[in-house]
Amino acid sequence: MKIRRKKCKKRYLNGKYVYEYYQYSIGFPVYYHESIVPLLETDYEMYLAVENKNIYIALEARENVSVPRKTPEKNKKKKRFYKSKI
């Protein structure tokens, strides 16, 4: 297995400036593909440890913490009617 590093460039202000950053990826061998495909839709929390020349990467399934974005009744704007001064 290899860890790959790709240099990415993003242009902003109509191409006047360039923001550069590196993106890292790991290629999995073909014999792991059948095991990995069912897990692709899940978000993971990543833990990384380095000991001597060994890298240990642990992935733990992240719980879905998103909630529906509904405004509570007390925070909704109320229509206010003002008496006109005539």
Buried (B, 14 or more C-beta within 10 A) or exposed (E): EEEEEEEEEEEEEEEEEEEEEEEEEEEEEEEEEEEEEEEEEEEEEEEEEEEEEEEEEEEEEEEEEEEEEEEEEEEEEEEEEEEEEE
